[in-house]
Amino acid sequence: MQYVIVGIGGQGILFSSRVLGHIALSKGERVVGSEVHGMAQRGGSVISHFKVGDYNSPMVKAKEADVLLAFDQNEAVRNLHFLKQGGQVVVNTHEASFVDNPSLKSWLGERDAKLRTILGYDILKKHMGGRFLFLNVLILGAMCGAGVGSVSIDEVREAVRTLAPARFVEDNIRAVDLGYEGTR
């Protein structure tokens, strides 16, 4: 399974990769990955390439990602070239109309790619008091809710319990569950 996880600095892309890595390692699977930080500290692009299985190189080639997890809709569009034929995208959108873009619909249709969206900021404003630092685990929950990837919601919850700072565990689990329920 090949994942590309994208977003902007401060959204928790690297923690999400750690969660997926923890799950794979706990199953005895081989994991390789690489992060491209770019201008991460200034709110710029962050990309994590992550592979589970018998791979030698950590970098995902264009048109080979099984899953694109996008914490930002603009970063999703910038990184669609990684998605393979029949791949799946889970994206945090700023507005529901994102999916109505005719060019996006055409591109996804030509590649038989599946797009799942979540209005992550809206959910976090409504249910978590606008604490956007939980966007990363919300997206992981959305991935599970959409049936995307090779991990279960219970595996994500357990990994988050293990890896998150103790004082944030319950809030992280709540955000995972909100993501699981909020995928469209």
N, C-alpha and C positions, 0 to 999 in steps of 0.2 A: 504494500500500500504506500503510495507516494502522496504526501501532503505538501501544499504550499500555503503558508499562513502569512497574511499581509495586513498591514495597518499603518498607523502613524505612531511616532514615539510616544511612550507613556500609556499605551492601551493594553499592555500585558501580553504581547505576542510571545515573548520568550517564556513566560510562565505557562502559557498554554502548551508550548512545545515540551516543557518539562513534564506537564501532566500526561500528555500523550506518551512521552518516553517512559515515564514511570509505569504506566499501564502495560506497555509492550514488554518492558524488562521483567515485570512481575509475572508475565506469561511465558518467560523464557525466550522471547523473540529477539532477534538482532535489530539494533537501532543505529542509524547514522543520521546526522543532521548538521546543518550549518545555518548561521544567521548572517544576514547582510544588514548592517545597521543604518547605513546612509547617514542622514541627518537626524537620527533618532532623538537626540537630546534637544533638538530644536523643533520637534513636531513633524519631522520629515518621515519619509518612507522607512518602514522596517519590513523585512522579508525573512521568513524562516523556512528553510527547506528541510523536510523531515521524511525519512523513509523507514518503514518497518518491513523487515524481510531480508532476503539474501541480496543485498546491494553492496557495492564497493565504494561508490562515489556518493557523497552527501548531497550533491547538487541535483535538483530535478531539472531535466531538460524541457525545453518548450514542447508542448503537445504530449507530455507524459504524466502530468499530475492526475491522480484519481480524484483528489479533493482539493478545492481551493476554499480556504476559510478566510473571509475578508471582514475585518473589523471596521472597515470604512468603504462606502460604495465607490468612491473615486479610486481607491487602491484596488478594488475588485476589477474595475474596468481596465486599469493599467496592467494588471497581471493575468488577464484571461488567456493570454498566449501560452501559459503553462498548462492549461487544462487539456486533457486528452479527449479523444472522441468518446462520447458517452460519460464524461466526467461529471462531477457534481460540485456545485457552488453553494456555500452558505454565506450570506452577506448581511451585515448590519446596514440597514438603509436609513437615510435621514428623512425620507418621505416615501410613502407607498407607491407613488407614481414612477419611481425608479424602474420598475419592471415593465412599464408601458412604453419604454423607449423602443421604437421600431428597429433601429440598428442592433440593439442588444438582443431583441427577440429573434431577429434574423440570424445573428451570429450563433446564438445558442441552438436554434433549430437546425442549422446546417451541421452542427457537431453533435446533435442528439444529447446535448448537455442539459442537466437538470439544475434549476435555480430555486433555492429556498431562501426566503428573506425573513428578517426579524427587525422590528422597529425598536432596536435595543435601547437607544437613548430615551424614547418615550416610556418604555417599560421601566427603566431604571429611575426615571423621574417620578413616575407614578407609585412604584412599589418599594423603591430603595432610597427615597429622598434625594434623588439626583446624584447618588454616589457612583460616578462613572468608572471608578477603579475596578468595579466588578464586571465590566463589559467582557473581559476575557473569558471568564467562566460562564457567563450568560451565553456566549457564542458556542462554547463547548456543549452546553445543555441543548442549544438549538440544533447543533449538529446531530446529537443523539435523537432529539425529537423528530428530526427529519429522516432518520434512518440512514444517515450518511456516515461513511467511515467504518472502521472496524472495532469500535469500542461501544460498550453499553453505558447507559446512564448510571448504573450502579458502580461500574468501574471508574467513571469520572468522579462520582461522589467520593468514593474511597480514596482515590489519588489526591483529590483536593483536600480531604481531611488530613492526609499525611503531609502534604507539601505546603499548605497555607499556614501563615503565622497563626498561632493558637487564638489570638484575640479576634481574628477575622474568619475563623472556620465556619461558624453558623451563617454569617452573612454570605460567604462564598457559596455555601450549599443552597441557600435560599435563591441566589442568583442563578445557579445551575438549574434549579427546578423551574424558575421563571422562564429561562431560555427554552427548556424542554417543552413547556406548555405554550410558548409564544411563537413558535415557528409557523410560517405560512408557506 
